[in-house]
Structures are given as C-alpha cells and as structure tokens.
Amino acid sequence: MNAKRTLTTAALSLSLIAAAGLGLTRAQGNATPSAVGTWKVMVTDPHAPAPFPVMISLHADGTLSETELDSETMALSVSLGVWTADKGGQLTVTFTSLAHDPQKKEVGYATIMGAATLSSDGTTFAGTSHGQVSTLDGKVLNAWDGQTIRATRVTVSQ
C-alpha cells in the first residue's frame, strides 16, 4: 500500500475515534454520546490529489480498526490501534499498518495520530491528523501533517 496514503488514512481514522452505536454514557449527570461504533470517514490531505474515504470502527475496549483501499493496487488495507475520549467529546487516536515502498518491498510501519471532536448528538466528528512511516527498527523515513477528517456514524437503516 502506498505508505503516504496509508499514513494519511491512518491519521484521519485516528482523528475519527468513536465507540459503539448511538449508545449513551453518563458523564457527571449528563447523557453524552459515545464514540463507539463504525464510521465513514473522508480524509483530505494537502499532498493528495483528492479526498479519499476510509472506514473506522471504535471498540468499547479502546481498540480500533481501520480499513481502506490502496490507491495503487486497490487492495484492502487494515490498520489497528487504540483510542480515547474525554467527557467533553475530544477523541484521540493512534493506529498502525504495515508499510511498503512503490516496488512493494516491506519497509516497516505507517503510524497515524489524530484528534477530533465528537458532535453533541454523536453522529459526526471532525479533526486533524498526522503520521509517519518508519522502518522496523524505528527510523523515520517519511512524515506528514495537515490532514483533515470528517466522519459520519454508520447507523441501522431499513
């Protein structure tokens, strides 16, 4: 997968942390929406020719999974990570995927870090992300920032 796109997607996804369904949790006596759930995310990267979609699921145990299509091969890519949310709806995410160079040689990991704000009704979130590609031993090969993300919750429909 294109390492830059993987990082961009990861960053967006990171910013989009949300947790299951439209479930509510009690925070200081007020019902606040939970980020747990599955989200459709649109990532805008100033270095990419056009915005691109990703999917992210925020799990109740603080883990997350993110999927997208590789821009070159159209193969499915998966990233795994963690997320947190505070009582004010501020989300933070970090997730990682395996990275390769344009010749399809594995180079290490693509890591995305992001922050987003969950809407008061729990149906959307928006934020920013940044990321890096590093070798297996941690040497940073490429880094980027400036991505924006917008997410919409996947809901049950009939």
QUIMOJO-V542278 format. One record per residue. N is the residue number from 1. SS is DSSP state (h for helix, s for strand, l for the rest). PSI is psi in radians with two decimals (999 if undefined). OMEGA is omega as a letter, one per 40 degrees, with the letter a starting at -180 (999 if undefined). Layout:
n=N ss=SS psi=PSI omega=OMEGA
n=N ss=SS psi=PSI omega=OMEGA
This chain:
n=1 ss=l psi=2.51 omega=i
n=2 ss=s psi=2.06 omega=a
n=3 ss=h psi=-0.67 omega=a
n=4 ss=h psi=-0.77 omega=i
n=5 ss=h psi=-0.67 omega=i
n=6 ss=h psi=-0.77 omega=i
n=7 ss=h psi=-0.74 omega=i
n=8 ss=h psi=-0.82 omega=a
n=9 ss=h psi=-0.73 omega=i
n=10 ss=h psi=-0.75 omega=a
n=11 ss=h psi=-0.77 omega=i
n=12 ss=h psi=-0.84 omega=a
n=13 ss=h psi=-0.68 omega=i
n=14 ss=h psi=-0.75 omega=a
n=15 ss=h psi=-0.29 omega=a
n=16 ss=l psi=0.40 omega=a
n=17 ss=l psi=2.26 omega=i
n=18 ss=l psi=2.79 omega=a
n=19 ss=s psi=3.10 omega=a
n=20 ss=l psi=2.24 omega=i
n=21 ss=l psi=-2.70 omega=i
n=22 ss=l psi=0.43 omega=a
n=23 ss=l psi=2.59 omega=a
n=24 ss=s psi=2.58 omega=i
n=25 ss=s psi=2.65 omega=i
n=26 ss=s psi=2.22 omega=i
n=27 ss=s psi=1.92 omega=i
n=28 ss=l psi=0.76 omega=i
n=29 ss=l psi=-0.09 omega=a
n=30 ss=s psi=2.46 omega=i
n=31 ss=s psi=2.10 omega=i
n=32 ss=s psi=2.51 omega=a
n=33 ss=s psi=2.61 omega=i
n=34 ss=l psi=2.59 omega=i
n=35 ss=l psi=-0.16 omega=a
n=36 ss=s psi=2.30 omega=i
n=37 ss=s psi=-2.97 omega=i
n=38 ss=s psi=2.43 omega=a
n=39 ss=s psi=2.45 omega=i
n=40 ss=s psi=2.15 omega=a
n=41 ss=s psi=2.40 omega=i
n=42 ss=s psi=2.14 omega=a
n=43 ss=s psi=2.30 omega=i
n=44 ss=s psi=2.12 omega=a
n=45 ss=l psi=2.19 omega=a
n=46 ss=l psi=-0.27 omega=a
n=47 ss=l psi=-0.02 omega=i
n=48 ss=l psi=2.63 omega=a
n=49 ss=l psi=-0.45 omega=a
n=50 ss=l psi=2.73 omega=i
n=51 ss=l psi=2.67 omega=i
n=52 ss=s psi=2.65 omega=a
n=53 ss=s psi=2.62 omega=i
n=54 ss=s psi=2.87 omega=i
n=55 ss=s psi=2.45 omega=i
n=56 ss=s psi=2.47 omega=i
n=57 ss=s psi=2.20 omega=i
n=58 ss=s psi=2.13 omega=a
n=59 ss=l psi=2.63 omega=a
n=60 ss=l psi=-0.41 omega=a
n=61 ss=l psi=0.11 omega=i
n=62 ss=l psi=0.08 omega=i
n=63 ss=s psi=2.87 omega=i
n=64 ss=s psi=2.74 omega=i
n=65 ss=s psi=2.50 omega=a
n=66 ss=s psi=2.46 omega=i
n=67 ss=s psi=2.63 omega=i
n=68 ss=s psi=2.97 omega=i
n=69 ss=s psi=2.34 omega=i
n=70 ss=l psi=2.28 omega=a
n=71 ss=l psi=-0.39 omega=a
n=72 ss=l psi=-0.78 omega=a
n=73 ss=l psi=-0.24 omega=a
n=74 ss=l psi=0.34 omega=i
n=75 ss=l psi=2.60 omega=i
n=76 ss=s psi=2.35 omega=i
n=77 ss=s psi=2.48 omega=a
n=78 ss=s psi=2.38 omega=i
n=79 ss=s psi=2.60 omega=i
n=80 ss=s psi=2.59 omega=a
n=81 ss=s psi=-2.76 omega=a
n=82 ss=s psi=2.79 omega=i
n=83 ss=s psi=2.79 omega=i
n=84 ss=s psi=2.79 omega=i
n=85 ss=s psi=2.44 omega=i
n=86 ss=l psi=3.08 omega=a
n=87 ss=l psi=-0.33 omega=i
n=88 ss=l psi=0.06 omega=i
n=89 ss=l psi=0.24 omega=i
n=90 ss=s psi=2.13 omega=a
n=91 ss=s psi=2.54 omega=i
n=92 ss=s psi=2.40 omega=a
n=93 ss=s psi=2.65 omega=i
n=94 ss=s psi=2.25 omega=i
n=95 ss=s psi=2.75 omega=a
n=96 ss=s psi=2.54 omega=i
n=97 ss=s psi=2.89 omega=i
n=98 ss=s psi=2.49 omega=a
n=99 ss=s psi=2.65 omega=i
n=100 ss=s psi=2.84 omega=i
n=101 ss=l psi=3.09 omega=a
n=102 ss=l psi=-0.39 omega=i
n=103 ss=l psi=0.17 omega=i
n=104 ss=l psi=0.34 omega=i
n=105 ss=l psi=2.28 omega=i
n=106 ss=s psi=2.34 omega=i
n=107 ss=s psi=-0.35 omega=a
n=108 ss=s psi=-2.18 omega=a
n=109 ss=s psi=2.53 omega=i
n=110 ss=s psi=2.15 omega=a
n=111 ss=s psi=2.31 omega=i
n=112 ss=s psi=2.40 omega=i
n=113 ss=s psi=2.41 omega=a
n=114 ss=s psi=2.98 omega=i
n=115 ss=s psi=2.50 omega=a
n=116 ss=s psi=2.91 omega=i
n=117 ss=s psi=2.20 omega=i
n=118 ss=s psi=2.35 omega=i
n=119 ss=l psi=2.76 omega=a
n=120 ss=l psi=-0.44 omega=i
n=121 ss=l psi=-0.02 omega=i
n=122 ss=l psi=0.27 omega=a
n=123 ss=l psi=-0.25 omega=a
n=124 ss=s psi=2.87 omega=i
n=125 ss=s psi=2.76 omega=a
n=126 ss=s psi=2.62 omega=i
n=127 ss=s psi=-2.74 omega=a
n=128 ss=s psi=2.84 omega=i
n=129 ss=s psi=2.90 omega=i
n=130 ss=s psi=2.93 omega=a
n=131 ss=s psi=-3.12 omega=i
n=132 ss=s psi=2.70 omega=i
n=133 ss=s psi=2.30 omega=a
n=134 ss=s psi=2.75 omega=i
n=135 ss=s psi=2.97 omega=i
n=136 ss=l psi=-0.50 omega=i
n=137 ss=l psi=0.16 omega=i
n=138 ss=l psi=0.00 omega=i
n=139 ss=l psi=2.18 omega=a
n=140 ss=s psi=2.18 omega=i
n=141 ss=s psi=-0.55 omega=a
n=142 ss=s psi=2.49 omega=i
n=143 ss=s psi=2.70 omega=i
n=144 ss=s psi=2.85 omega=i
n=145 ss=s psi=-3.08 omega=i
n=146 ss=s psi=0.17 omega=i
n=147 ss=s psi=2.52 omega=i
n=148 ss=s psi=2.61 omega=a
n=149 ss=s psi=2.57 omega=i
n=150 ss=s psi=2.26 omega=a
n=151 ss=s psi=2.58 omega=i
n=152 ss=s psi=2.30 omega=a
n=153 ss=s psi=2.44 omega=i
n=154 ss=l psi=2.22 omega=a
n=155 ss=l psi=2.87 omega=i
n=156 ss=l psi=2.29 omega=i
n=157 ss=l psi=2.75 omega=a
n=158 ss=l psi=999 omega=999
